[in-house]
Every structure is written in structure tokens, then in C-alpha cells.
Amino acid sequence: MRRTGIAAFVACLFTGAVAWCDEPQPVHVEERSVVGDPVLTGCTDCVDCLEPTSCDSGPLRHWLSENPLKGFTFGHSKWLDVGGSYRARHHRETNMRPGTTGGLSGVDDSFWLHQTRLWFDGELNSRLRFRVGFIDAASSGEKHPSRSREVNRHDLYQAHVNALLYEGEGTLTARVGRQEVRYGSSRLMMAPGWANRRRTHDGVRFIYESDDWEVNPFWIRPVFRDRAHFSTFDNSNPNQQLYGIFSTYKKLENDKLDLYWLAYDLSTSEGGSRYDTLGSRYYGGFDNWVYEFEGGVQLGENSDDTSHDAGFFTGGGGRKFASILWQPELWVFFDWASGDNTVGKGFHHYVPRAHYYLGFMDLFGRRNLEDLNIRLTVRPIQQLTLVAWCHFFSLANGNDVPYNLNMRPYAGLTAGSARSQTLGTELDLLATYDVTEQTQLRVGYSHFWAGSFYDTTPGVPTNLDGNFLFGHVFYRF
């Protein structure tokens, strides 16, 4: 009954928004990357692009930002592009290898991650395109078990078709098959480029795009990583599904507006959870000032059949100093995600872009968390980008606990066990050098100063600080 009401509310909301936005307005569309993405100065593929909306959603837009071997023609008006990439990344992790607890764990490790990808893009006619992509993700030299996002041997990670269904004042496209997904800021849905094993989904997306709107209804299932059978392609996870509508209104003078309903159903041996997130995001800028605001309410049912009521909010502002040496850009953000007096019933972050918004060390998931953070980006030369990003983490609800990226409570802590809400401070430093359009070098260092939570809370594995040093070389063709 609740979900039926939510669906009706969403329909009314979008109908009203379209009616309001269809009124004549003296506006000018200006494409700008308002949030920026200092972590990736050169897109490694479409899901790493800086565009604030779904960067791969355009029905006739090329799906690659690389320069592949392309233009192989066959038949009448058919063509095929071939592209690929290789990335080698070294990790030195101190007090942060997940172990059995996640987060600060007291476990150290040093290892290499290797990622090799090969993909084929093609066009059969003016209305039908396809993409097939393969991946091999490997880890070597580690002393402890790999993370789930680090290994995926010889797998099919993309295989979908784009069918142009309608072309008039706008275009309507269906994308069917295995695909990577990114919506909006990617705080809730994205295939993160950082992960060695890239996240992908099986399902269908409809993409309507006009001068004013981009509307994306979708239904997808995450692809399940089969640890036991690396010799076979991974299958869809039958116990999870995501669906909803993500829309962007583009015809504001300097800004854009996202409106979305995102649903996430999970089934486990202990029961099932269902979440509906109604959210919006407003972002833009003027005169070198930039800003972003996003938030939403999350309703549904928890695994014990109790009602789920949660929410999240992000607000930030900054300024670009384009005329100053090194062109600095400074942002200040505040992130909040609700907790609960019962463990596991706070906000759920779905399938987000990890290793970005909440620190490069990936110590915390977006649940029961507050994060005041400051980011400075400079470019001494065109090819070199430097980033300094500082986070001040604390618990949103002192009766709840911190959560790992998988939404499990840190170290198995129980409600009321936290003796302090001060989690600590993380400083992330990053240098990226684009040698050529195809080759990139990157090195990063992060340090986490453990707060009083780790000194006073019984059951935590350590109260020592954490360190993370990494470097990568990336090549694409």
C-alpha cells in the first residue's frame, strides 16, 4: 500500500514539474561541470566522466571517451570500434585492510591490483547500436583475503543494445542487457571507476531526452560475483533489484535540477528489506561561485517487517579562482545520513560511488554519518592536478554505530555501545599527471587520525591511526 502511494506521488510530482517547466522561460542552457571530479582528470571511460547527469544516457552519443581503434566498416553503413585499457595499481594499507571488522581493523597489507579491459562498440543501423565488454581483474602479493571489489577473472561485464524507439522533439531509447549505470551525482547509483572489479547490472533502461528534460525509467539487477567459479561468466543476483525513475530538468539559466524515485529490494535468508528513496538535487553556479544541494527521504520496510524511515542530505558551496596562479578551486561540503536507535535501520546508500565523497580510505558507508569536509584542487600545469581533501567524521546518532561500505555495522557493534560520536579526521592527498591522452600516472596518500570513539568504545579492534598509500599507471587505447 505504501509503495502504491509513493508511485502515485511520484507520478503527480513529475506531471506537475513538467507542466511548470513547460511554461515559457527566458533561460539559456549552459553545460558546466559544477561539482568537479579531481579524482579523475582524464575519463577512463564513460562512467568516470564529470557531467552532472547520467553521462552515458544519450541515445546517439558515443559511449567512449577514449580513442579506440575505430571506424571498421562492414556491410552498408555498419561500423565497429575496438577499445581497451590496462591499469596497474599498488596499495600499501596500514590498519585498514578489512579483516573481519572492516574500517580500522588493525590489519596491514601491501599488494598489486591489475585490471585489463577490452570492449567493442558497433552500429548495425541508425537505430540500433551495441556494446560488448570484457574484464579481467586480478590481485597479487596480498597476505590477507582480497576485497570483493578487487578480483573478477575473465568476465563479461557489459553486453547491451541501444535501440532508438522514437525520434521527434525528443528521443526515446531502450538499453537492454548487461550495463554499467550512473545517475546524477552517483551518491546512490554508480559503477565506480576506482573498483578493480567494476560493478555492472542486468536489466533495461528507457532514456527520454529533449532540450528540457532527460527522463530515465529503469529496472536492473546487480550482477553477482561468483567467487567459486571464475571460469564462468557472472549471473544476475536474484535476491536484489533496483528500479525507479531518474530525471533531470536542464533548461535553467545556470543550474540543473534532478528529481528521482529510486527503489531497492533485497532478499536474504533472514527476510527482506525494501527501500524507496524520493530525492532531488539542485546544482549550478554563477560568477565562479558553485554550489550543490542534494537530499531525500527513504521509506520502506526493514528485514524485521518494521517501517523504515530515514533520510540523507548533502550541501556544499565553493569558488573557482580561474584568474589566479594554478587556478585553485575550493569547496566546503556537509554530508549527513540518518542512523537509528536500532542497528541496521538507518539510511541505506544503495550501490554508490565509493572511494570519493566520504574519503579515499573507504572507512565508512553513508549511514549514521556526519562529514564536514573541505576540498582544494589546483593545476600547476595543464597535465598535473593536485587535490587536498580533509574530512571530519562523526556519528549522526550516538545510539547507533558506524557502518562499512557494505552497510554492515563496524566490528559487529551493537546499539548503545558507542561511547563517543567523534570518529576522527581523514586527510587525502592526490596527484594526477596525464602523460598523454592515453597514459596517466597517479599517486595518493591518506591518513586517518582516530577519534575518541576508538579510544572509548568497547569491542573496537584498534584505536591506532590508519594510513593508505597508492599509485597507479593507466593506459587506454
Secondary structure, 3 states (H helix, E strand, C coil): CHHHHHHHHHHHHHHHHHHHHCCCCCCCCCCCCCCCCCCCCCCCCHHHCCCCCCCCCCCCCCCCCCCCEEEEEECCCEEEEEEEEEEEEEEEEECCCCCCCCCCCCCCEEEEEEEEEEEEEEEEECCEEEEEEEEEEEEECCCCCCCCCCCEEEEEEEEEEEEEEEECCCEEEEEEEEECCCCCCCCCECCCCCCCCCCCEEEEEEEEECCCEEEEEEEEEEEECCCCCCCCCCEECCCEEEEEEEEEECCCCCEEEEEEEEEEEEEECCEEEEEEEEEEEEEEEECCEEEEEEEEEEEEECCCCCEEEEEEEEEEEEEECCCCCCCCEEEEEEEEECCCCCCCCCCCCCECCCCCCCCCCCCCCCCCEEEEEEEEEEEEECCEEEEEEEEEEECCCCCCCCECCCCCEHHHCCCCCCCCCEEEEEEEEEEEEECCCCEEEEEEEEEEEECHHHHHCCCCCCCCCEEEEEEEEEEEC
